[in-house]
């Protein structure tokens, strides 16, 4: 086999293997995946305000349900 023919066959094999690799890496080209975005942290005071407001809504809902069931 001639050198140019051998190199041509090697190039074809490399192209075939590259295509198979791209299919296996979910079409991303095999690069590193994008890191997950971190959610901003909420302060303790903000969590307390949200929790208090939710408990107030639950109490109003419970009170309305008790009034309607009588």
N, C-alpha and C positions, 0 to 999 in steps of 0.2 A: 504494500500500500504506500502511496506517495505521501510525503510530508504534508502537502497542502490538503490532500484528501483526509488524512488523519486529523489535522487541525479542524477541518470542516465538521467531521463527525463529533469531535470533542465539543465544538461550539453548539452543535445541535443538542447534544446530551445536556450541556449546561443550561441551555434555554428550556429544555423539557423539565429539568430538575427545579429551575427557578420558578416555572409556572406551577409546579406541584407544591412548592414551598409557599407561594403566594396564596394558593387555594387553602392550604392547611392553616395559614395564619390569618384567615378571615379577611382577605383582600386588603390588609393594612400594610403590606409590603414588608412585614416582619419587624417593623420598628417598635420602639417601646410604646406601651399603651399609655394613654393619657391618665394621669393620676386623678383620683376622685376629688371633687371639690369639697373642701371642708366647710361646714356650715358655721356661720358666726356664732360665737358663744353668747349666751344670754346671761345678764347679771342676775344675782340672787333677788334683787329688788324687783326686777322685771318679772321673774318667774312668780314671785309672791303676788304681784298685782294681777297677773293673768289668772293665777289659781284662785285668788279671792273673788275676782269677777266671775269665774266659772262657777264657783260654789254659790254665789249670789243668784246666778241664772238657774242653777239646779233647785235652789230653795224656792224661787218664784214658781218654777214649773211644778214642783211638788205641792206647793200651796194651791196652785190653780187646779191641779188634779184632785186634791182633797175637797176643794169647794165644789167642783163639778160632780163628784161622786155622791154627794149628800142629797 
